Amino acid sequence: MAPPDIPILRTSERSAFKRCVLKWYWEYRMGYRPKAVQADALWFGIGIHEALAQWYLKGLKRGPHPADTFEKWVGEEIGFAKTYFGSEFEDGVWVDAKELGIWMLEEYIDFYGKDSDWEIIAVERPFSVRINRGGKVVAVFRSRWDGVLREKSTGRIFLLESKTASQINTAYLENDDQGGSYFAVATSVLRAEGVLKPHEFLTGVIYNFLRKGTPDDRPVNEEGLRLNKDNSVSKKQPAPLFRRELIERTQDEARTELERIADEVLWMNAVRRGDLPIIKTPGKDCPRCPFWDPCLMRSHGSEEALKVVLRQKYIQINPYEDDRKAA
């Protein structure tokens, strides 16, 4: 338990605060959540994450096929909701979320098999770590990581982070908050539990990308290239569905990440106290934000309409209780 005067901090909260302080305020200070469950990209990512979490069991064992787990997770009620992947301002398609997830995970297992070189040593591990700044505890960082694995062929230990995306982009990974923060605490947490020996430590993060692509039924040649109807090689080849990127990290980087988290908490606490104003960060993706409607009412200066929207479309919960992750 965190001391009553010490705030809890979540990885998603860090992202929300730096993206838009107003969104962070409504989501993490007021605890607002939309009443209606939306089959959006976040919902889809949570389902993929749950499926992979039950596949990569501790040790060398593997669980039920991820496609089967995803199908059960979706269920029938929301199974045929149409979900838009990609930017509404660019080319994109509406697809059946249930069918897409099942197909992606079937392709994933066909592509990687059982990952026999991966020995999972910690899976779906929740943690709670105190963050210090200037010798004083300023927050309790609470979250969970996907997994930690030992590569049998090399003996090296890595954090595993799975992600779904419409397009696979790896350029930002050197400064990824999520993977970086989990890496920063994983070695000390696992040593304290006796999972890692005193001389053992993590050496990097394996990012496991699954692209939200749709089936391409065109025939392929011996090199795996898609063909046109006349059997010529098509100029338009699909992007890879899967990619794994290893970002090597050091324990010095782990310390730097913890310092950065402490600095962010300093800014958050200033907003909590009212020393800094609650501002918003408008952008082209705002219409897809779960707080788009109340944000508009606030911009229009309609306080009464804002209260009505919040009352009618949202519920209030403890934002720190739900620790499900999205892939």
C-alpha positions as CSV (number, residue, x, y, z in Angstrom):
1,M,0.0,0.0,0.0
2,A,1.2,3.5,-0.8
3,P,1.3,6.1,2.0
4,P,-1.9,8.2,1.9
5,D,0.0,11.4,1.0
6,I,2.2,9.8,-1.7
7,P,0.5,9.6,-5.2
8,I,0.4,6.4,-7.2
9,L,1.9,6.6,-10.7
10,R,1.0,4.4,-13.7
11,T,2.9,4.1,-17.0
12,S,-0.2,5.1,-19.0
13,E,-0.6,8.1,-16.7
14,R,2.8,9.3,-17.6
15,S,1.9,9.1,-21.3
16,A,-1.5,10.8,-20.7
17,F,0.0,13.7,-18.8
18,K,2.7,14.4,-21.4
19,R,0.1,14.1,-24.2
20,C,-2.5,16.4,-22.7
21,V,-2.8,17.6,-19.1
22,L,-6.6,18.0,-19.5
23,K,-7.0,14.4,-20.5
24,W,-4.8,13.3,-17.6
25,Y,-6.9,15.4,-15.2
26,W,-10.2,13.9,-16.3
27,E,-8.8,10.3,-16.5
28,Y,-6.5,10.1,-13.5
29,R,-7.6,12.9,-11.1
30,M,-11.4,12.7,-11.7
31,G,-11.4,9.0,-12.7
32,Y,-13.8,9.4,-15.6
33,R,-14.4,6.5,-18.0
34,P,-16.9,6.3,-20.9
35,K,-20.0,4.3,-20.0
36,A,-20.0,2.6,-23.4
37,V,-17.3,0.0,-24.1
38,Q,-15.8,1.0,-27.5
39,A,-14.2,-1.6,-29.8
40,D,-11.4,0.7,-30.6
41,A,-7.6,0.3,-31.0
42,L,-7.1,0.2,-27.2
43,W,-9.8,-2.4,-26.7
44,F,-8.2,-4.5,-29.5
45,G,-4.7,-4.2,-28.0
46,I,-5.9,-5.4,-24.6
47,G,-7.4,-8.5,-26.2
48,I,-4.2,-9.3,-28.1
49,H,-2.2,-8.7,-24.9
50,E,-4.4,-11.1,-22.9
51,A,-4.1,-13.8,-25.6
52,L,-0.3,-13.5,-25.7
53,A,-0.1,-13.4,-21.8
54,Q,-1.8,-16.8,-21.7
55,W,0.4,-18.2,-24.4
56,Y,3.8,-17.4,-22.9
57,L,3.7,-19.3,-19.7
58,K,6.5,-19.5,-17.2
59,G,9.4,-21.6,-18.3
60,L,9.4,-23.3,-21.7
61,K,5.7,-24.2,-21.5
62,R,3.1,-22.6,-23.8
63,G,-0.6,-22.2,-23.1
64,P,-3.7,-22.3,-25.3
65,H,-3.4,-21.0,-28.8
66,P,-3.7,-17.2,-28.7
67,A,-6.3,-17.1,-31.4
68,D,-8.6,-19.3,-29.2
69,T,-8.0,-17.1,-26.2
70,F,-8.7,-13.9,-28.2
71,E,-12.0,-15.4,-29.5
72,K,-13.2,-16.3,-26.0
73,W,-12.1,-12.9,-24.7
74,V,-14.1,-11.0,-27.4
75,G,-17.2,-13.1,-26.9
76,E,-20.4,-12.7,-29.0
77,E,-21.8,-9.4,-27.7
78,I,-19.0,-7.3,-29.2
79,G,-17.6,-9.8,-31.5
80,F,-18.9,-8.1,-34.7
81,A,-18.3,-4.5,-33.8
82,K,-16.5,-2.7,-36.6
83,T,-13.2,-1.1,-35.7
84,Y,-11.3,1.5,-37.6
85,F,-7.6,1.0,-37.8
86,G,-5.4,3.9,-39.1
87,S,-6.0,7.6,-39.2
88,E,-9.4,8.8,-40.2
89,F,-7.7,11.6,-42.1
90,E,-5.7,9.1,-44.2
91,D,-6.4,5.9,-46.1
92,G,-7.9,3.2,-43.8
93,V,-10.4,0.4,-43.6
94,W,-13.1,-0.7,-41.3
95,V,-12.6,-4.4,-40.4
96,D,-14.2,-6.9,-38.1
97,A,-12.2,-6.8,-34.9
98,K,-12.9,-10.4,-33.9
99,E,-11.9,-11.9,-37.3
100,L,-8.9,-9.7,-37.6
101,G,-7.5,-10.7,-34.1
102,I,-8.0,-14.4,-34.7
103,W,-6.3,-14.2,-38.1
104,M,-3.4,-12.2,-36.8
105,L,-2.7,-14.6,-34.0
106,E,-3.0,-17.6,-36.2
107,E,-0.4,-16.0,-38.5
108,Y,1.7,-15.1,-35.5
109,I,2.0,-18.7,-34.3
110,D,2.6,-20.0,-37.9
111,F,5.5,-17.4,-38.1
112,Y,7.2,-17.8,-34.7
113,G,6.1,-21.3,-33.6
114,K,6.6,-21.9,-29.9
115,D,9.7,-19.6,-29.5
116,S,11.7,-22.5,-28.2
117,D,14.7,-20.3,-27.4
118,W,12.7,-18.3,-24.9
119,E,12.6,-19.4,-21.3
120,I,10.0,-17.1,-19.6
121,I,11.2,-16.4,-16.1
122,A,8.6,-13.8,-15.1
123,V,5.2,-13.3,-16.7
124,E,2.5,-10.7,-16.2
125,R,4.4,-9.4,-13.2
126,P,2.7,-6.6,-11.2
127,F,5.1,-4.4,-9.3
128,S,5.1,-1.4,-6.9
129,V,8.2,0.6,-6.5
130,R,8.9,3.9,-4.6
131,I,10.2,6.8,-6.7
132,N,12.7,9.1,-4.9
133,R,13.7,12.6,-5.7
134,G,16.2,14.5,-3.5
135,G,16.2,11.7,-1.0
136,K,12.4,11.9,-0.6
137,V,9.7,9.5,-1.8
138,V,7.6,11.4,-4.3
139,A,5.4,8.6,-5.8
140,V,4.7,4.9,-5.9
141,F,5.2,3.6,-9.4
142,R,2.7,0.8,-9.9
143,S,2.2,-1.2,-13.1
144,R,3.0,-4.6,-14.7
145,W,5.2,-5.9,-17.5
146,D,4.4,-8.5,-20.1
147,G,7.3,-10.8,-19.4
148,V,11.0,-11.3,-18.7
149,L,12.8,-14.0,-20.6
150,R,16.1,-15.7,-20.7
151,E,17.4,-16.5,-24.2
152,K,18.6,-20.1,-24.0
153,S,21.2,-19.7,-26.8
154,T,23.0,-16.8,-25.2
155,G,21.9,-16.8,-21.5
156,R,21.0,-13.1,-21.8
157,I,17.9,-11.7,-20.0
158,F,15.5,-9.4,-21.7
159,L,12.2,-7.6,-21.0
160,L,9.5,-8.6,-23.4
161,E,7.1,-5.9,-24.6
162,S,4.3,-6.8,-27.2
163,K,2.7,-4.0,-29.2
164,T,0.0,-3.9,-31.9
165,A,0.1,-1.1,-34.5
166,S,-1.4,-0.1,-37.9
167,Q,2.2,0.6,-39.0
168,I,5.3,-0.7,-37.4
169,N,7.6,2.2,-36.4
170,T,10.7,1.5,-34.3
171,A,12.5,4.9,-34.5
172,Y,11.2,6.0,-31.1
173,L,12.1,2.9,-29.1
174,E,15.3,4.3,-27.8
175,N,13.2,6.8,-25.8
176,D,10.1,4.6,-25.2
177,D,8.6,5.4,-21.8
178,Q,6.8,2.2,-21.3
179,G,9.6,-0.3,-22.0
180,G,12.2,2.0,-20.5
181,S,10.4,2.4,-17.2
182,Y,9.8,-1.4,-16.9
183,F,13.4,-2.1,-17.6
184,A,14.4,0.5,-15.0
185,V,12.8,-1.5,-12.2
186,A,12.8,-5.1,-13.4
187,T,16.3,-6.1,-12.3
188,S,15.9,-4.8,-8.7
189,V,12.3,-6.3,-8.4
190,L,13.3,-9.7,-9.6
191,R,16.5,-9.8,-7.5
192,A,14.5,-8.9,-4.4
193,E,12.2,-11.9,-5.1
194,G,15.1,-14.2,-5.7
195,V,14.1,-14.8,-9.3
196,L,17.4,-13.3,-10.4
197,K,20.7,-13.9,-8.7
198,P,22.7,-10.9,-7.4
199,H,25.0,-11.0,-10.4
200,E,22.2,-11.3,-13.0
201,F,20.6,-8.3,-14.7
202,L,18.5,-7.4,-17.7
203,T,20.4,-6.2,-20.8
204,G,17.7,-4.9,-23.0
205,V,14.1,-4.9,-24.2
206,I,12.6,-7.1,-27.0
207,Y,9.8,-5.3,-28.7
208,N,7.4,-7.7,-30.2
209,F,5.3,-5.9,-32.9
210,L,2.1,-7.3,-34.5
211,R,0.9,-5.2,-37.4
212,K,-2.9,-4.8,-37.8
213,G,-3.0,-6.0,-41.4
214,T,-5.7,-7.8,-43.3
215,P,-5.3,-11.1,-45.3
216,D,-3.6,-10.9,-48.7
217,D,-5.0,-13.7,-50.8
218,R,-2.7,-13.1,-53.8
219,P,-0.5,-16.1,-54.8
220,V,3.2,-16.0,-53.9
221,N,6.3,-17.1,-55.7
222,E,9.2,-19.2,-54.2
223,E,10.7,-16.0,-52.7
224,G,7.4,-15.2,-50.9
225,L,6.6,-12.2,-53.1
226,R,3.0,-11.5,-54.0
227,L,2.0,-12.0,-57.7
228,N,-0.4,-10.3,-60.0
229,K,-3.0,-12.3,-62.0
230,D,-0.5,-12.7,-64.9
231,N,2.0,-14.2,-62.4
232,S,4.3,-11.2,-62.5
233,V,5.7,-9.9,-59.3
234,S,3.4,-7.1,-57.9
235,K,5.0,-3.7,-57.3
236,K,2.9,-3.4,-54.2
237,Q,4.1,-5.8,-51.6
238,P,2.5,-5.9,-48.1
239,A,4.5,-4.7,-45.2
240,P,5.7,-7.4,-42.8
241,L,3.0,-8.5,-40.2
242,F,5.5,-9.1,-37.5
243,R,8.8,-7.6,-36.3
244,R,11.0,-7.9,-33.3
245,E,13.4,-5.2,-32.3
246,L,16.0,-5.5,-29.6
247,I,16.9,-2.3,-27.8
248,E,19.9,-2.9,-25.6
249,R,20.0,-1.0,-22.4
250,T,22.3,-0.5,-19.4
251,Q,21.9,-0.1,-15.7
252,D,23.0,3.5,-16.1
253,E,20.1,4.0,-18.4
254,A,17.8,2.5,-15.8
255,R,19.0,5.1,-13.2
256,T,18.4,7.9,-15.8
257,E,14.9,6.6,-16.5
258,L,14.0,6.7,-12.8
259,E,15.3,10.2,-12.5
260,R,13.1,11.2,-15.4
261,I,10.1,9.7,-13.8
262,A,10.8,11.6,-10.6
263,D,11.0,14.9,-12.6
264,E,7.6,14.2,-14.3
265,V,6.0,13.5,-10.9
266,L,7.3,17.0,-9.8
267,W,5.3,18.5,-12.7
268,M,2.2,16.4,-11.9
269,N,2.3,17.4,-8.3
270,A,2.5,21.1,-9.2
271,V,-0.8,20.6,-11.2
272,R,-2.4,18.7,-8.4
273,R,-1.6,21.5,-6.0
274,G,-2.9,24.2,-8.4
275,D,0.5,25.8,-8.8
276,L,0.3,25.1,-12.6
277,P,-2.9,25.4,-14.7
278,I,-4.7,22.5,-16.4
279,I,-4.0,23.0,-20.1
280,K,-4.8,20.9,-23.2
281,T,-2.9,20.0,-26.3
282,P,-5.1,20.1,-29.4
283,G,-4.1,18.1,-32.4
284,K,-5.6,16.1,-35.3
285,D,-6.1,13.0,-33.3
286,C,-8.3,14.7,-30.7
287,P,-11.6,13.5,-32.2
288,R,-10.5,9.9,-31.3
289,C,-9.9,10.9,-27.6
290,P,-12.4,9.5,-25.2
291,F,-12.9,13.0,-23.8
292,W,-13.6,14.7,-27.1
293,D,-17.2,15.8,-26.3
294,P,-16.5,17.3,-22.9
295,C,-13.3,19.0,-24.3
296,L,-15.5,20.7,-26.9
297,M,-17.9,21.9,-24.2
298,R,-15.1,23.3,-22.2
299,S,-13.7,25.1,-25.3
300,H,-17.1,26.6,-25.9
301,G,-17.2,27.9,-22.4
302,S,-20.4,26.0,-21.6
303,E,-20.0,24.8,-18.0
304,E,-23.5,23.5,-17.7
305,A,-23.3,21.5,-21.0
306,L,-19.9,20.2,-19.8
307,K,-21.5,18.9,-16.6
308,V,-24.4,17.3,-18.5
309,V,-22.0,15.5,-20.9
310,L,-19.8,14.2,-18.0
311,R,-22.9,13.0,-16.1
312,Q,-24.6,11.3,-19.0
313,K,-21.7,9.7,-20.8
314,Y,-19.1,8.9,-18.1
315,I,-18.8,7.0,-14.9
316,Q,-16.2,7.6,-12.1
317,I,-13.9,4.9,-10.9
318,N,-10.6,4.5,-9.1
319,P,-8.2,4.9,-12.1
320,Y,-5.5,2.9,-10.3
321,E,-7.4,-0.4,-9.9
322,D,-7.5,-1.5,-13.5
323,D,-4.0,-2.6,-14.4
324,R,-4.8,-4.3,-17.7
325,K,-2.3,-3.6,-20.4
326,A,-2.8,-3.0,-24.1
327,A,-0.5,-4.5,-26.6
